[in-house]
């Protein structure tokens, strides 16, 4: 999630203010210490970071894909739409 947040040039504090939670909560989500997120907060984070829910939690719980695989998946997903 940190990568997604930084891509939008948000600090943890910026994002927490936008979604209505604490900076500590954002930090805990990014480190995987707290993945028990409310639906409202999760959806607001997705909206602010312009990602879908699956991508938000994939970023938190799974290792990153190499950039070429991410690009292929994104292209495939967009082509299917």
C-alpha positions as a printed Julia matrix, in Angstrom:
81×3 Matrix{Float64}:
   0.0     0.0     0.0
   2.92    2.36    0.64
   3.93    2.1    -3.01
   0.4     3.0    -4.1
   0.28    5.91   -1.63
   3.67    7.27   -2.69
   2.68    7.04   -6.35
   0.05    9.68   -5.52
   2.6    11.75   -3.56
   0.68   11.32   -0.3
   2.32   11.0     3.09
   0.75    8.64    5.6
  -0.6    11.71    7.34
  -2.09   13.07    4.09
  -3.87    9.81    3.35
  -5.12    9.37    6.89
  -6.65   12.85    6.83
  -8.32   12.18    3.49
  -9.87    8.87    4.56
 -10.69    9.7     8.17
  -8.35    7.55   10.21
  -5.05    8.01   12.04
  -1.58    8.01   10.55
  -0.77    5.09   12.85
  -3.62    3.11   11.29
  -2.25    3.71    7.78
   1.21    2.69    8.99
  -0.15   -0.52   10.52
  -1.95   -1.37    7.28
   1.18   -0.75    5.23
   3.33   -2.99    7.4
   0.69   -5.71    7.6
   0.35   -5.26   11.36
  -3.34   -4.41   10.9
  -5.22   -5.82    7.94
  -8.57   -5.8     9.76
  -9.72   -2.66    8.0
 -13.28   -1.35    7.98
 -15.03   -1.52    4.63
 -15.6     2.25    4.66
 -11.91    3.01    5.22
 -10.78    0.43    2.64
 -13.13    1.8    -0.01
 -12.1     5.37    0.71
  -8.4     4.44    0.47
  -9.11    2.76   -2.87
 -10.92    5.85   -4.1
  -8.12    8.18   -3.03
  -5.38    5.95   -4.49
  -7.41    5.13   -7.62
  -7.08    1.36   -7.22
  -9.57   -1.45   -6.77
  -9.96   -3.3    -3.5
  -8.19   -6.42   -4.75
  -5.11   -4.42   -5.77
  -5.03   -2.58   -2.45
  -4.91   -5.76   -0.39
  -2.7    -7.65   -2.83
  -0.14   -4.92   -2.27
  -0.41   -5.35    1.52
  -0.37   -9.15    1.73
   1.66  -10.41   -1.23
   5.14   -9.72   -2.54
   5.27   -7.34   -5.46
   5.34   -8.68   -8.98
   8.25   -7.74  -11.18
   7.32   -4.6   -13.11
   7.0    -6.41  -16.45
   4.41   -8.83  -14.98
   2.45   -5.95  -13.42
   2.33   -4.2   -16.78
   1.16   -7.39  -18.54
  -1.62   -7.92  -15.99
  -2.71   -4.3   -16.24
  -2.78   -4.47  -20.04
  -4.72   -7.73  -19.98
  -7.21   -6.38  -17.45
  -7.79   -3.21  -19.49
  -8.15   -5.19  -22.74
 -10.78   -7.43  -21.17
 -12.89   -4.46  -20.05
